[in-house]
Amino acid sequence: MLQLLKFALKFWVLFFLFAAVPSCMPIFGGLQSLLVTSFSLSRSIVRTVAMSSFTAEESFTVSYVTAPNDTVAKHIARGLVEKKLAACVNVVPGIVSIYTWKNETQEDSEVLMIIKSRKSILEEMTTFIRDNHPYDVCEVISTPIIQGNPPYMQWLGEVVKKP
């Protein structure tokens, strides 16, 4: 693949050098504008193909889970990563949650976990979190990743367990 890219780059440079020579302009001028248009289209096609490799069977999610403290959050995060239920868990300290519980307004300091995983294993991930979480009703909410840096998305696919 690398050799093909090197060849294409050399061809591209030589072509535009010849297209700039006045005696070659009639021959290369029309081809040059055609190639510029083709190059623009090919970039769009490459981008589409790169992102299409992360379709429904490879869809990923970001999940949010709060925990009462850093110790609980790190315990859950390590377990998720070690069991390959998540590629990465960010532990964000210092959040304040205000919510209603048993008909009373509560305010608590918590820690937020941001979990990157695969959509197809969300149920297994949620079960692991519930089994290791001290809350009676723990927050586990997820949203799909609709676009991401292709190398990062590829890494997610390699690291997170497949169903």
Wavefront OBJ file of the C-alpha trace (Angstrom):
o trace
v 0.000 0.000 0.000
v 2.833 2.382 0.886
v 4.543 1.738 -2.476
v 1.304 2.512 -4.291
v 0.961 5.796 -2.394
v 4.570 6.738 -3.206
v 3.991 5.982 -6.895
v 0.778 8.012 -6.937
v 2.505 10.968 -5.273
v 5.404 10.892 -7.771
v 2.957 10.661 -10.670
v 0.919 13.545 -9.306
v 3.991 15.818 -8.921
v 5.369 14.990 -12.384
v 1.984 15.453 -14.003
v 1.551 18.944 -12.569
v 5.119 19.880 -13.529
v 4.405 18.932 -17.152
v 1.027 20.644 -17.063
v 2.783 23.896 -16.116
v 5.098 23.797 -19.165
v 3.547 26.050 -21.884
v 4.187 23.616 -24.748
v 2.465 20.827 -22.800
v -0.541 22.864 -21.654
v -2.855 21.899 -24.523
v -2.279 18.234 -23.788
v -2.220 18.280 -20.011
v -4.456 21.278 -19.232
v -7.769 19.461 -19.682
v -6.454 16.360 -17.972
v -5.217 18.463 -15.074
v -8.672 19.879 -14.337
v -10.153 16.390 -14.705
v -7.619 14.960 -12.261
v -8.188 17.768 -9.751
v -11.905 16.970 -9.809
v -11.141 13.229 -9.539
v -8.763 13.848 -6.635
v -11.466 15.758 -4.802
v -13.944 12.943 -5.417
v -11.406 10.280 -4.415
v -10.795 12.024 -1.068
v -14.537 11.922 -0.397
v -14.689 8.256 -1.372
v -11.723 7.360 0.851
v -13.293 9.220 3.782
v -16.627 7.451 3.224
v -14.980 4.027 2.974
v -12.930 4.681 6.119
v -16.000 5.619 8.136
v -18.149 2.854 6.624
v -15.879 0.269 8.220
v -17.529 1.293 11.501
v -21.121 0.494 10.579
v -23.853 -1.221 12.586
v -21.818 -4.358 13.311
v -19.002 -2.148 14.590
v -21.020 0.537 16.352
v -19.558 1.941 19.517
v -20.967 3.868 22.448
v -20.072 6.321 25.154
v -21.692 5.527 28.501
v -21.962 7.696 31.586
v -21.951 6.260 35.087
v -21.724 8.162 38.357
v -20.126 6.727 41.474
v -19.943 7.941 45.075
v -16.156 8.259 45.079
v -12.870 7.716 43.277
v -12.243 4.286 44.831
v -15.525 2.814 43.577
v -15.109 4.422 40.152
v -11.561 3.096 39.699
v -12.607 -0.404 40.835
v -15.420 -0.483 38.258
v -13.238 1.102 35.548
v -10.414 -1.422 36.012
v -12.864 -4.320 35.951
v -14.480 -3.073 32.732
v -11.123 -2.652 30.990
v -9.684 -5.959 32.260
v -12.794 -7.862 31.112
v -12.613 -6.006 27.764
v -16.086 -4.583 28.320
v -14.581 -1.127 27.726
v -11.597 0.170 25.819
v -11.164 3.182 28.056
v -12.821 4.697 31.099
v -12.240 8.319 32.023
v -12.760 9.037 35.714
v -13.802 12.646 36.209
v -13.733 13.815 39.832
v -15.544 16.720 41.415
v -19.016 16.652 39.949
v -22.110 17.586 41.909
v -25.353 15.736 41.263
v -28.709 17.199 42.255
v -31.580 14.753 41.942
v -34.781 13.480 43.499
v -34.611 10.258 45.531
v -37.497 8.937 47.632
v -39.429 12.198 47.127
v -36.583 14.371 48.436
v -34.149 16.585 46.597
v -30.601 15.345 47.120
v -27.229 16.964 46.453
v -24.109 14.796 46.407
v -20.496 15.014 45.348
v -19.804 12.229 42.878
v -17.321 10.964 40.330
v -18.289 10.524 36.672
v -17.092 7.635 34.544
v -17.062 8.111 30.772
v -16.901 4.638 29.222
v -16.099 3.812 25.585
v -17.400 0.416 24.511
v -19.195 -1.592 21.838
v -22.979 -1.332 21.464
v -23.392 -5.096 21.176
v -22.033 -5.696 24.706
v -23.864 -2.888 26.541
v -26.092 -5.320 28.406
v -23.083 -7.282 29.696
v -21.315 -4.037 30.618
v -24.395 -2.750 32.459
v -24.725 -6.026 34.386
v -21.067 -5.801 35.473
v -21.568 -2.207 36.636
v -24.753 -3.047 38.585
v -23.027 -6.037 40.234
v -20.101 -3.858 41.363
v -21.887 -0.612 42.195
v -23.002 0.348 45.725
v -26.105 2.330 44.651
v -29.546 0.686 44.673
v -30.185 2.280 41.274
v -26.997 3.230 39.473
v -26.896 5.469 36.444
v -25.805 3.761 33.241
v -26.797 5.757 30.194
v -25.312 5.341 26.731
v -25.219 7.206 23.487
v -23.897 6.012 20.124
v -20.663 7.333 18.686
v -21.750 8.540 15.269
v -18.323 9.672 14.109
v -14.790 9.444 15.391
v -11.145 9.625 14.449
v -10.716 6.474 12.278
v -7.503 5.282 14.004
v -9.185 5.703 17.409
v -12.288 3.862 16.212
v -10.095 1.065 14.872
v -8.354 0.847 18.257
v -11.752 0.577 19.977
v -12.617 -2.336 17.709
v -9.350 -4.092 18.484
v -9.469 -3.626 22.261
v -13.128 -4.171 23.190
v -14.399 -7.735 23.249
v -16.553 -8.844 20.374
v -19.947 -10.405 21.148
l 1 2 3 4 5 6 7 8 9 10 11 12 13 14 15 16 17 18 19 20 21 22 23 24 25 26 27 28 29 30 31 32 33 34 35 36 37 38 39 40 41 42 43 44 45 46 47 48 49 50 51 52 53 54 55 56 57 58 59 60 61 62 63 64 65 66 67 68 69 70 71 72 73 74 75 76 77 78 79 80 81 82 83 84 85 86 87 88 89 90 91 92 93 94 95 96 97 98 99 100 101 102 103 104 105 106 107 108 109 110 111 112 113 114 115 116 117 118 119 120 121 122 123 124 125 126 127 128 129 130 131 132 133 134 135 136 137 138 139 140 141 142 143 144 145 146 147 148 149 150 151 152 153 154 155 156 157 158 159 160 161 162 163
